[in-house]
Amino acid sequence: MECIKNRRSIRRYLPKKVKREVIEQLVDAARWAPSWNNCKAVRYTVVDKEEYLQMLADTLIAQENIHIVKNAPLIFVVSNVKKRSGYERNGCLSSVKGESWEMFDAGVACQTLCLAATELGLGTVIMGTFDEDGIAKFIGLPENEEMIALVACGYANEAPKAPRRKEVAEILRFL
């Protein structure tokens, strides 16, 4: 509960590299996230070289995201293998939510990645405003994958206060 309640969206980072072993630990944790029919369709591309981060920032749309990417030690480009999540192993779509189940699985994986980062003393922020085609081309995303989100990650250079949350009584119903 402490990790969940203490996780914050971090947009400013210290100029300290995240070791590859730590990055591997984060992805190891994220791979334990549940997924449709255990299909494990979420993929992670890490951009952690400064010159690549600057180039990646040039493909972004939102000014705040540009600043985050230029400041972050690393970015996870989170993608999904198409037509796996929400589909049966024979390729037939079986979820009443259709292909949108892919977003659910990627969201669970992103949250798991962010919680693992918090546990390891890192900060993260999930970004959803970007030039998907530009980034896909830049990182050489396989054609059978679709970009879902960018997750900036690094050692926090800020300590934002928790935003107001609705009370449990406002969001919970019993029948």
N, C-alpha and C positions, 0 to 999 in steps of 0.2 A: 504494500500500500504506500509505503514511503516513496519508493521509486516512482510510482504512478503520480502521486501528488506533487512531487518535486520536479518532475520533468517540465521544462519550459522550451518554448521556441526561441532559439538563440540565433541572433543575426549578426553578431560581432564576435570575432575570434582572435585569440592570441596567435602571433606568428610562430607557431610551434607545429612541426610535422607530426602526423599520426603514424605510428609505426605500422608496417605491413602486417605484423602479427596481430595487432589490435584490430585492424580492418578485417582480417580473416576471422577473428573472434566475433565481431559484429555480424558478419554474414553467417557464421556458424549458428549464432543465436537466431537470426531471422529465418533460417531454413527450418526451424522447429515450429514456425507459425503454422496453424492449420490451413489447409487448402481444400478446394473442391475435389472430392474423390482422391485425396492425397496426390494430386497431379503435380504439385510443386512447379508451377509454370513461371514463377517470378525469377527474374535475372537481375544482376547488379553489375554495372560497369563503373569502375572507379576512375575518376579524373583527379589526379593529385600532383601533377607537375605544374609549376607556376605558369609557364608559358601556355599550357593547354587550358588552364583555368581562365587566363585572360582571353584566349580565343573563344572559349565557351561563353564567357560573359558577353561577348559581342553578338551572340545569337539570341540573347534574351530580349524580352519585351518590356517588362516592368522595371522601372528604375531601381526600386528597392532590391529586387532580385539581382540586378547587375552588381550592386554594391556588395551583397551577400557573397556572390560567387567570387568576386575579386578579392574578398577578404578571407574566405574560407580556405583551410588547408586541403580540404578534399570535398568532392561532390560525388554522391552515388547517383548514377542515372538508373532509375528503377524501370524495368520493362517487364512485359509478360509475353510468353510464347502464345501466339494467337491460337484460338480454337482448341484450348486445352481445359481451361477453367469453365465449368458449366457444361462440359461435354462428357459423354461417356467414352470409354477407351476405343470404341468402334467408330468414333467421330461424330456420332449423333448428338445434337444439342438436347440436353435433358433438363435444364433448369427453367423454371417458369420465368425467371429473370433474364433469360437469354444470355447474350454475351456480356451483360453488365456484371455478371458474377466475377469476371476477370478483375474488375475494379475493387470488388470486395476483398478478394484474395490479396491483391497488391496492397490494399490499405492495411490489412491485418499484418502483412509482412513488414510494411513501413513502420507501423506502430511498434512491432517487436524490435526492429532495428533501433528505433529511437529510445526505447526503454533500456535496451542493452547498452547503448551509448551512455545514457544517464548513469547506469550502474557502474560503468567504467570511467566515469569522471569527464565525459565528453558532452558537448551540447549539439543539438541538431535543430533544423527547421525544414519542414516539407514545403516544397514550392510546386505550384501547378500552373504558373503562367510562363510559357516559354514557346519558342519557335520549334515545334516538334520535328518538322522536316529538316531544319537546319542542324539541330543537335543530332538527330538520327544519322545524317550524312557525316557530320563531324566525327562521331565516335565509331562509324562503320556498323551501325546497328543491323543485325541480320534481318532480312526481309520477312521472316516468319515471326518477328517480335514487334510489339507496339510499346512506345514509351508511355509511361504512366505518370511519373513524378521525378523531381530532382530532390535529393536530400543533402543539404549542406551539413558538414560535420567537422568538429574540431574542439579545441579547448576554449571554453567560453571566456570572453572579455567583457561580459556584462552579467548582471544577475537580476533579470526582470522579476517583478512581483507577479504573483498569481492573479490572473484576471478573475473577475467575478464569475461565479458559477451559479446556476439555478439551484434552488433547494431540491432535495430528493422529492418532496411532495409535489413540486411543479412538473416533474418529468416521469413520475411513476404512477401507474394505474393498476388496480387489482380488480378482478371480476368476481 
